[in-house]
Amino acid sequence: MSTEPRPAVSPSGLVLPITPLAESGTEMPVVLRSPSRTKPPRHWIDLSVDERVEAVKEMGLPGFRARQISDHVFVRHELDPQQWTDLPKAARTPIAETWFPELLTEVSRQSCDNGTTVKTLWRLHGGSLVESVLMHYRATRHSSARTTLCISSQAGCGMACPFCATGQGGIQRNMSTAEIVAQVLAADQLLASGQVPGAERVSNIVFMGMGEPMANYRSVMAAVRTFIAPAPNGIGMSARGITVSTVGLVPRIKAFTEEGIPATLAVSLHAPDDELRDELIPANRRWKVDELLDAAWEYAHRTGRRVSIEYALMRDINDQADRAAALARQIRRRGDWTWAHVNLIPLNPTPGSRWTASRPEDQDAFVTTLERWMIPVTVRDTRGSEIDGACGQLAARGRAEGMGA
């Protein structure tokens, strides 16, 4: 990409940074297909209900043992068969060795917000590092208490967004369904131990950790089905408590629409115009803003679930009031019902980044503009800035310190 100065205003009349956002020679390619790297052996969580029954029968056990095993995993959140005293002692070791390989090894854990925010760094099979963040929100006059877990779906990310620590680290591999689900089971174990004040179980799951969920579609969808499957075949959560995010892989959004699962779709938009979004989200060069928002609108129309438009405010880059108006026009022209909600995210800058959070007055002007257009908008309650809170920061530091691959 050229570093020559360019017009300060785009053809659509919106302000552009004077120089490209990615430094010359540093742009990374968008990778939609994960490299073929070592994945863990199949785990009990990876199996379908019928496959679990066949698995125990092949070990010479009656079929009802499959339900017992699943009860330990999905109801009690116990992953060590050696501790399952309701199974024959002679069967525990074969079960452990065959269907319960170690999925996640805790590398480090950090907490803040009086213990209600916990960020964990995990090592996967093969050495890759991923993160999950647990956030408990106490009840207020306007909302009930909730406990949200932000989970990873890939080790690294292939979307190459220049402002994202994970994207700049590149993609290592897709996570398996079991590795994705295990993050939730581990969080519920932590909550059961009483280490997070006021929290009991994970009530909400957001696929907003490391990776592009739609680029690992098969494993992510299998994990979602496991989350919502009634116990003991799954965790038994409400689909309405699950949010799947994407930077805009339109074919996968269309496939997600056909799944018929009433989860929330979150679109990481960050700019309403192609001129700027091409640089912030390189995948936009393949699927433009109009095509993306059309697919998002169709998801909302078909499922009846309001789409969340994620928008990280970056000082002097995408936080102008004119750009807020352009975003409002994009939403309103697709329907005057509240099919979309804008979730503004004050940027959590990474070390050495050229991007930082918007000035308070610019953030306020952005919000006011959207409200003037009667667009539902909230500013995210940011957490974790003091514990390497931005996605990918903890894993990047772990790799630098030799904790993983």
C-alpha positions as a printed NumPy array, in Angstrom:
array([[  0.   ,   0.   ,   0.   ],
       [  1.292,   3.445,  -0.894],
       [  2.281,   5.841,   1.899],
       [  1.834,   8.913,  -0.295],
       [ -0.512,  11.562,   1.148],
       [ -4.037,  11.206,  -0.171],
       [ -7.169,  13.328,  -0.151],
       [ -8.388,  14.141,   3.348],
       [-11.977,  13.39 ,   2.313],
       [-13.232,  10.216,   0.648],
       [-15.543,  10.181,  -2.411],
       [-18.425,   9.695,   0.039],
       [-17.486,  12.931,   1.796],
       [-16.104,  11.373,   4.983],
       [-12.776,  12.211,   6.571],
       [ -9.913,   9.784,   5.91 ],
       [ -6.577,   9.496,   7.7  ],
       [ -3.913,  11.359,   5.727],
       [ -1.761,   8.237,   5.42 ],
       [ -2.803,   4.578,   5.204],
       [ -3.421,   2.878,   8.53 ],
       [ -1.117,  -0.066,   7.841],
       [  2.528,   0.895,   7.477],
       [  4.057,   0.156,   4.107],
       [  5.37 ,  -3.403,   3.905],
       [  3.648,  -4.534,   7.107],
       [  0.236,  -5.546,   5.783],
       [ -0.7  ,  -9.138,   6.57 ],
       [ -2.808, -11.306,   4.251],
       [ -6.338, -12.316,   5.171],
       [ -6.382, -16.072,   5.848],
       [ -9.798, -17.726,   5.642],
       [ -8.595, -21.337,   5.86 ],
       [ -6.75 , -22.33 ,   9.012],
       [ -3.29 , -23.891,   8.604],
       [ -3.189, -27.653,   9.071],
       [ -1.557, -27.909,  12.468],
       [ -1.721, -30.438,  15.264],
       [ -5.171, -30.612,  16.808],
       [ -6.109, -32.522,  19.938],
       [ -7.436, -36.084,  19.726],
       [-11.223, -36.326,  19.636],
       [-12.812, -35.689,  22.996],
       [-16.122, -36.859,  24.451],
       [-17.444, -33.332,  23.88 ],
       [-16.721, -33.654,  20.143],
       [-19.048, -36.654,  19.802],
       [-22.723, -36.558,  18.91 ],
       [-25.221, -38.131,  21.304],
       [-25.418, -41.286,  19.175],
       [-21.639, -41.456,  18.881],
       [-21.328, -41.329,  22.678],
       [-23.613, -44.33 ,  23.052],
       [-21.635, -46.267,  20.422],
       [-18.374, -45.273,  22.117],
       [-19.303, -46.868,  25.446],
       [-20.709, -49.959,  23.757],
       [-17.436, -50.429,  21.883],
       [-15.73 , -50.444,  25.287],
       [-18.026, -53.255,  26.444],
       [-20.213, -50.999,  28.59 ],
       [-24.012, -50.673,  28.468],
       [-25.391, -47.718,  26.541],
       [-26.766, -45.973,  29.631],
       [-23.19 , -45.244,  30.716],
       [-23.027, -42.586,  27.998],
       [-25.66 , -40.573,  29.82 ],
       [-23.769, -40.957,  33.09 ],
       [-20.568, -39.7  ,  31.496],
       [-22.335, -36.753,  29.894],
       [-23.919, -35.909,  33.234],
       [-20.442, -35.596,  34.753],
       [-19.253, -33.405,  31.884],
       [-22.16 , -31.08 ,  31.181],
       [-24.021, -30.962,  34.507],
       [-21.26 , -31.351,  37.077],
       [-18.497, -29.972,  34.831],
       [-16.126, -32.768,  35.815],
       [-13.587, -33.861,  33.208],
       [-11.528, -36.42 ,  35.171],
       [-13.066, -39.916,  34.839],
       [-10.811, -41.196,  37.62 ],
       [-13.006, -39.281,  40.079],
       [-16.299, -40.722,  38.842],
       [-17.227, -43.215,  41.542],
       [-20.54 , -44.136,  39.902],
       [-18.66 , -45.819,  37.043],
       [-16.963, -49.207,  37.375],
       [-13.392, -48.664,  38.545],
       [-12.036, -50.849,  35.761],
       [-13.709, -48.638,  33.136],
       [-12.4  , -45.287,  34.352],
       [ -8.874, -45.515,  32.973],
       [ -9.925, -46.731,  29.484],
       [-12.525, -43.967,  29.336],
       [ -9.998, -41.352,  30.417],
       [ -7.348, -42.531,  27.967],
       [ -9.74 , -42.883,  25.029],
       [-12.097, -39.921,  25.31 ],
       [-10.66 , -37.401,  27.761],
       [ -7.377, -35.99 ,  26.478],
       [ -6.303, -32.799,  28.232],
       [ -7.807, -29.828,  26.407],
       [ -6.755, -26.682,  28.261],
       [ -3.775, -26.106,  30.531],
       [ -3.949, -22.939,  32.582],
       [ -0.84 , -20.817,  32.049],
       [ -1.809, -17.722,  34.016],
       [ -4.798, -15.952,  35.499],
       [ -5.346, -12.261,  36.188],
       [ -8.244, -10.517,  37.886],
       [ -9.467,  -6.985,  38.491],
       [-12.693,  -5.092,  39.236],
       [-12.694,  -6.508,  42.779],
       [-12.416, -10.026,  41.436],
       [-15.416,  -9.821,  39.098],
       [-13.292,  -9.813,  35.932],
       [-10.974, -12.782,  35.4  ],
       [ -8.787, -13.28 ,  32.346],
       [ -7.206, -16.702,  31.817],
       [ -4.417, -17.665,  29.456],
       [ -4.662, -21.276,  28.257],
       [ -2.206, -23.548,  26.469],
       [ -3.764, -25.868,  23.9  ],
       [ -2.59 , -29.223,  22.574],
       [  0.45 , -28.394,  20.445],
       [  1.395, -25.338,  22.498],
       [ -0.783, -22.556,  21.075],
       [ -2.04 , -19.948,  23.536],
       [ -5.613, -18.619,  23.76 ],
       [ -7.557, -16.453,  26.182],
       [-10.947, -16.301,  27.834],
       [-12.403, -13.513,  29.973],
       [-15.057, -13.962,  32.654],
       [-17.059, -10.862,  33.629],
       [-19.706, -10.739,  36.336],
       [-22.11 ,  -7.794,  36.314],
       [-24.131,  -7.095,  39.426],
       [-27.83 ,  -6.305,  39.2  ],
       [-28.849,  -2.686,  38.684],
       [-32.171,  -0.869,  38.585],
       [-32.312,  -1.497,  34.846],
       [-30.828,  -4.995,  34.474],
       [-30.522,  -8.268,  36.316],
       [-27.199,  -9.785,  37.337],
       [-25.372, -11.685,  34.631],
       [-22.087, -13.502,  34.173],
       [-20.602, -13.296,  30.702],
       [-17.752, -15.383,  29.334],
       [-15.844, -14.102,  26.314],
       [-14.338, -17.13 ,  24.583],
       [-11.828, -17.806,  21.819],
       [-12.56 , -19.889,  18.721],
       [ -9.127, -19.873,  17.058],
       [ -5.531, -19.736,  18.21 ],
       [ -4.634, -16.418,  16.626],
       [ -6.693, -14.872,  13.828],
       [ -6.351, -14.644,  10.08 ],
       [ -8.358, -11.463,   9.524],
       [ -5.257,  -9.194,   9.744],
       [ -7.025,  -6.166,  11.247],
       [ -4.182,  -3.694,  11.916],
       [ -5.56 ,  -2.374,  15.238],
       [ -5.997,  -5.846,  16.788],
       [ -3.224,  -7.628,  18.696],
       [ -4.616, -11.031,  17.731],
       [ -4.96 , -10.151,  14.06 ],
       [ -1.406,  -8.88 ,  13.898],
       [ -0.163, -12.147,  15.389],
       [ -1.608, -14.206,  12.519],
       [ -3.509, -17.478,  12.565],
       [ -2.094, -20.626,  14.151],
       [ -5.007, -23.057,  14.012],
       [ -8.714, -23.555,  14.523],
       [ -9.868, -24.714,  17.932],
       [-11.85 , -27.927,  18.231],
       [-15.424, -27.984,  19.459],
       [-14.264, -29.547,  22.726],
       [-11.638, -26.836,  23.264],
       [-14.266, -24.144,  22.749],
       [-16.764, -25.77 ,  25.122],
       [-14.068, -26.508,  27.714],
       [-13.599, -22.772,  28.28 ],
       [-17.185, -22.582,  29.533],
       [-16.859, -25.672,  31.704],
       [-13.677, -24.25 ,  33.259],
       [-15.422, -20.936,  33.944],
       [-18.325, -22.685,  35.646],
       [-15.869, -24.664,  37.776],
       [-14.239, -21.391,  38.824],
       [-17.625, -19.914,  39.702],
       [-18.611, -23.012,  41.663],
       [-15.497, -22.573,  43.776],
       [-16.777, -19.181,  44.936],
       [-13.769, -17.248,  43.62 ],
       [-15.865, -14.692,  41.723],
       [-18.003, -12.686,  44.193],
       [-21.74 , -12.968,  43.567],
       [-21.52 , -15.2  ,  40.491],
       [-22.834, -18.757,  40.232],
       [-22.866, -19.923,  36.596],
       [-22.11 , -18.521,  33.172],
       [-25.322, -16.981,  31.834],
       [-24.001, -15.414,  28.629],
       [-21.378, -16.492,  26.105],
       [-19.824, -14.149,  23.554],
       [-17.56 , -15.355,  20.764],
       [-15.447, -12.212,  20.932],
       [-12.147, -13.627,  22.123],
       [ -9.31 , -14.675,  19.874],
       [-10.146, -15.638,  16.306],
       [-12.856, -15.097,  13.694],
       [-15.681, -17.474,  14.676],
       [-17.133, -17.665,  11.175],
       [-13.76 , -18.845,   9.838],
       [-14.083, -21.873,  12.151],
       [-17.747, -22.31 ,  11.364],
       [-18.195, -26.054,  11.82 ],
       [-16.603, -26.22 ,  15.279],
       [-18.285, -23.017,  16.448],
       [-21.74 , -24.188,  15.396],
       [-21.183, -27.57 ,  17.056],
       [-20.159, -25.729,  20.237],
       [-23.274, -23.538,  20.09 ],
       [-25.458, -26.632,  19.732],
       [-23.706, -28.148,  22.745],
       [-24.321, -24.98 ,  24.763],
       [-28.055, -25.052,  24.066],
       [-28.664, -28.819,  24.105],
       [-30.673, -29.883,  27.186],
       [-28.685, -31.545,  29.938],
       [-27.137, -34.034,  30.127],
       [-26.399, -33.982,  26.411],
       [-25.312, -30.349,  26.606],
       [-25.124, -27.412,  28.985],
       [-28.762, -26.377,  28.584],
       [-28.273, -22.646,  28.046],
       [-30.691, -20.339,  26.272],
       [-29.651, -19.509,  22.721],
       [-30.573, -15.903,  23.504],
       [-27.621, -15.76 ,  25.869],
       [-25.132, -16.58 ,  23.09 ],
       [-23.548, -14.026,  20.765],
       [-21.516, -14.994,  17.702],
       [-19.396, -12.224,  16.224],
       [-17.858, -11.779,  12.799],
       [-15.926,  -9.158,  10.87 ],
       [-18.174,  -9.909,   7.929],
       [-17.799, -13.313,   6.274],
       [-21.05 , -12.941,   4.371],
       [-21.483, -16.556,   3.142],
       [-21.147, -17.802,   6.708],
       [-23.626, -15.217,   7.992],
       [-26.091, -16.568,   5.439],
       [-25.391, -20.123,   6.615],
       [-25.869, -19.012,  10.229],
       [-29.235, -17.553,   9.24 ],
       [-30.303, -20.957,   7.931],
       [-29.336, -22.687,  11.194],
       [-32.497, -21.382,  12.839],
       [-30.742, -20.798,  16.166],
       [-32.049, -17.627,  17.879],
       [-28.622, -16.48 ,  19.036],
       [-27.375, -12.907,  18.617],
       [-25.272, -11.982,  15.606],
       [-22.635,  -9.327,  16.26 ],
       [-21.03 ,  -7.576,  13.309],
       [-17.671,  -5.929,  13.965],
       [-18.236,  -3.021,  11.613],
       [-15.994,  -0.186,  12.883],
       [-16.698,   1.971,   9.808],
       [-19.834,   2.528,   7.702],
       [-17.914,   3.367,   4.507],
       [-15.842,   1.073,   2.315],
       [-12.998,   3.568,   1.915],
       [-12.075,   3.396,   5.605],
       [-13.299,  -0.118,   6.374],
       [-11.103,  -1.581,   3.613],
       [ -8.155,  -0.546,   5.769],
       [ -9.553,  -1.284,   9.226],
       [-11.037,  -4.669,   8.245],
       [ -9.125,  -6.126,   5.259],
       [-11.878,  -8.734,   4.696],
       [-14.043,  -5.788,   3.597],
       [-12.168,  -5.789,   0.285],
       [-13.962,  -9.065,  -0.447],
       [-17.377,  -8.416,   1.179],
       [-18.299,  -4.736,   1.15 ],
       [-20.325,  -2.852,   3.75 ],
       [-23.605,  -2.965,   1.811],
       [-23.379,  -6.718,   1.245],
       [-22.505,  -7.279,   4.898],
       [-25.331,  -5.154,   6.283],
       [-27.805,  -6.732,   3.87 ],
       [-26.852, -10.164,   5.247],
       [-27.108,  -8.862,   8.824],
       [-30.547,  -7.397,   8.135],
       [-31.691, -10.72 ,   6.686],
       [-30.499, -12.486,   9.835],
       [-32.513, -10.094,  11.992],
       [-35.545, -10.421,   9.724],
       [-35.478, -14.229,   9.696],
       [-34.676, -14.842,  13.363],
       [-36.376, -11.878,  14.999],
       [-33.122, -11.249,  16.863],
       [-31.66 ,  -7.757,  16.853],
       [-28.161,  -7.576,  15.379],
       [-25.402,  -5.949,  17.428],
       [-23.244,  -3.546,  15.418],
       [-19.861,  -3.478,  17.149],
       [-17.992,  -0.226,  16.63 ],
       [-14.614,   0.444,  18.282],
       [-14.119,   4.192,  18.537],
       [-10.602,   5.211,  17.47 ],
       [ -9.411,   8.754,  17.936],
       [ -9.375,  10.805,  14.715],
       [ -9.922,   7.696,  12.585],
       [-13.57 ,   6.597,  12.729],
       [-15.098,   8.709,  15.509],
       [-16.387,  11.733,  13.581],
       [-20.025,  12.769,  13.945],
       [-20.369,  12.688,  10.144],
       [-19.409,   9.034,  10.209],
       [-22.016,   8.404,  12.931],
       [-24.62 ,   9.933,  10.618],
       [-23.419,   7.72 ,   7.763],
       [-23.773,   4.686,  10.028],
       [-27.275,   5.762,  10.995],
       [-28.268,   6.124,   7.341],
       [-26.943,   2.63 ,   6.59 ],
       [-29.106,   1.184,   9.368],
       [-32.255,   3.22 ,   8.777],
       [-32.483,   2.644,   5.055],
       [-32.777,  -1.105,   5.692],
       [-35.771,  -0.68 ,   7.975],
       [-37.081,   1.733,  10.546],
       [-37.732,  -1.046,  13.076],
       [-34.969,  -1.577,  15.612],
       [-33.292,  -4.438,  13.755],
       [-29.846,  -3.261,  14.858],
       [-28.286,  -1.927,  18.022],
       [-24.965,  -0.063,  17.948],
       [-22.506,  -1.106,  20.635],
       [-19.76 ,   1.512,  20.876],
       [-16.47 ,   0.267,  22.263],
       [-13.912,   2.687,  23.692],
       [-10.682,   1.351,  22.219],
       [ -8.419,  -0.541,  24.576],
       [ -5.054,   0.287,  22.93 ],
       [ -2.274,  -2.275,  22.651],
       [  1.32 ,  -1.364,  23.562],
       [  2.993,   0.644,  20.818],
       [ -0.26 ,   1.047,  18.885],
       [ -0.891,   4.168,  16.847],
       [ -4.569,   3.971,  17.806],
       [ -6.103,   5.146,  21.034],
       [ -9.531,   5.825,  22.517],
       [-11.625,   8.733,  21.316],
       [-11.756,  12.008,  23.206],
       [-14.783,  12.116,  25.54 ],
       [-16.318,  14.981,  23.585],
       [-15.981,  13.079,  20.277],
       [-17.514,   9.957,  21.804],
       [-20.402,  12.035,  23.163],
       [-20.974,  13.652,  19.767],
       [-21.021,  10.224,  18.104],
       [-23.625,   8.963,  20.566],
       [-25.73 ,  12.119,  20.246],
       [-25.746,  11.838,  16.453],
       [-26.964,   8.241,  16.548],
       [-29.639,   9.108,  19.097],
       [-30.797,  11.998,  16.912],
       [-31.375,   9.419,  14.179],
       [-33.207,   7.256,  16.764],
       [-30.658,   4.457,  16.507],
       [-30.41 ,   2.332,  19.698],
       [-26.883,   2.816,  21.05 ],
       [-24.89 ,   2.016,  24.158],
       [-21.271,   2.526,  25.143],
       [-19.723,  -0.709,  26.33 ],
       [-18.659,  -0.927,  29.95 ],
       [-14.987,  -1.649,  29.29 ],
       [-13.15 ,  -3.948,  31.637],
       [ -9.703,  -5.414,  32.001],
       [ -7.49 ,  -2.57 ,  30.77 ],
       [ -5.139,  -3.194,  33.678],
       [ -4.845,  -6.945,  32.962],
       [ -3.839,  -7.001,  29.293],
       [ -7.528,  -6.61 ,  28.554],
       [ -7.453,  -6.13 ,  24.78 ],
       [ -7.963,  -9.32 ,  22.784],
       [ -4.645, -11.044,  22.179],
       [ -2.509,  -8.996,  24.56 ],
       [ -2.104, -11.708,  27.166],
       [ -1.346, -14.408,  24.589],
       [  1.139, -12.138,  22.81 ],
       [  2.95 , -11.51 ,  26.075],
       [  2.877, -15.226,  26.877],
       [  4.48 , -16.114,  23.554],
       [  7.119, -13.428,  24.056],
       [  7.947, -14.936,  27.439],
       [  8.19 , -18.447,  26.034],
       [  4.985, -19.812,  27.597],
       [  3.653, -21.336,  24.379],
       [  3.978, -21.689,  20.634]])
